Amino acid sequence: MNDSHLQSVAFEKLRGFTTSQAISFLVKDGFSGTGTTCTYVNEHKRSTAEIWFGIIPPGEKVLDDRYSSKITYQIEVLNDPIQSLEDVSADFRWETGKVPWHRSSRPSDFEVIND
């Protein structure tokens, strides 16, 4: 996944929509909307069950920092109505890092893999 692929997918889904229709569609699909921009964040943290049942690389232990990843999809409607690919802007961001088991992740825990 990259920005241009996300932009193409967003355009195919939102073609012909007005800004308000597009924002409403994205919010119903799980995005959060602010103005003409919608964002969806998916965060995954390795669970204790994954460690216990061996669904992780050998050598990791329960008390080690756990791997965490965060993927952010951001779509912005630039023109109303959406009639061409340039009427939609998209940003895809993938981050990964290690987080201590005893706390939630912080922005400083992550390293950007793809932006």
C-alpha positions in Angstrom: 0.0 0.0 0.0 1.2 3.5 -0.7 -0.4 7.0 -1.1 -1.2 6.6 -4.8 -2.9 3.2 -4.3 -5.0 4.6 -1.4 -5.9 7.6 -3.5 -7.1 5.4 -6.4 -9.1 3.2 -4.0 -10.7 6.2 -2.3 -11.5 7.8 -5.7 -13.2 4.6 -6.9 -15.3 4.4 -3.8 -16.2 8.2 -3.6 -16.6 9.1 -7.3 -19.6 11.3 -7.9 -20.1 12.1 -4.2 -20.3 15.6 -2.8 -17.9 16.4 0.1 -20.6 15.9 2.7 -21.7 12.5 1.1 -18.0 11.4 1.0 -17.3 12.3 4.6 -20.6 10.6 5.7 -19.6 7.5 3.8 -16.2 7.3 5.3 -17.4 8.0 8.8 -19.9 5.1 8.4 -17.0 3.0 7.4 -15.1 3.7 10.6 -13.1 6.8 9.8 -13.2 9.9 12.0 -13.9 13.1 10.2 -12.7 16.7 10.7 -13.7 19.2 8.0 -12.9 17.7 4.7 -10.4 15.1 6.1 -11.1 11.6 7.4 -8.6 9.5 9.3 -8.6 5.8 10.2 -6.0 4.4 12.6 -5.4 0.7 13.1 -3.1 -0.3 15.9 -2.0 -3.9 16.7 -0.1 -5.0 19.8 1.2 -8.5 20.2 -0.8 -10.2 22.9 0.1 -12.5 25.7 -1.8 -15.4 24.0 0.5 -15.0 20.9 3.5 -15.4 23.2 2.1 -18.3 25.2 0.8 -20.3 22.1 3.9 -19.8 20.1 2.6 -17.5 17.4 5.7 -15.4 17.6 9.4 -15.8 16.5 11.4 -18.1 18.8 13.4 -16.3 21.5 10.8 -13.7 22.5 9.6 -13.9 26.1 6.5 -12.6 27.8 8.4 -9.9 29.8 10.2 -8.5 26.7 8.9 -5.4 25.0 6.0 -6.4 22.7 5.9 -5.5 19.1 3.3 -2.9 18.1 2.4 -1.5 14.7 0.2 1.4 13.7 -1.3 2.0 10.2 -2.9 5.4 9.5 -5.1 6.0 6.4 -6.0 9.7 5.8 -8.3 10.8 3.0 -9.1 14.4 2.1 -11.7 15.7 -0.3 -10.3 18.5 -2.3 -13.1 19.4 -4.7 -16.8 19.1 -4.7 -18.2 16.9 -6.4 -15.5 14.2 -6.7 -15.1 13.7 -10.5 -11.4 13.0 -11.0 -8.5 11.4 -9.2 -7.1 14.8 -8.3 -10.3 15.6 -6.3 -9.1 13.3 -3.5 -5.8 13.3 -1.6 -4.6 10.3 0.4 -1.9 9.6 2.9 -0.8 6.1 4.1 1.5 5.8 7.0 2.9 2.6 8.6 4.8 2.7 11.9 6.2 -0.1 14.0 8.0 -0.3 17.4 8.5 -2.1 20.7 6.3 -1.2 23.7 6.8 -2.3 27.3 4.0 -4.7 28.4 3.0 -2.6 31.3 1.9 0.5 29.4 0.1 1.7 26.2 2.1 2.8 23.2 3.3 6.4 22.8 4.2 8.2 19.6 7.9 8.1 20.6 7.7 4.2 20.6 7.2 4.1 16.8 9.6 4.3 13.9 8.1 5.2 10.5 8.4 2.4 8.0 6.4 3.9 5.1 5.0 7.5 4.8 
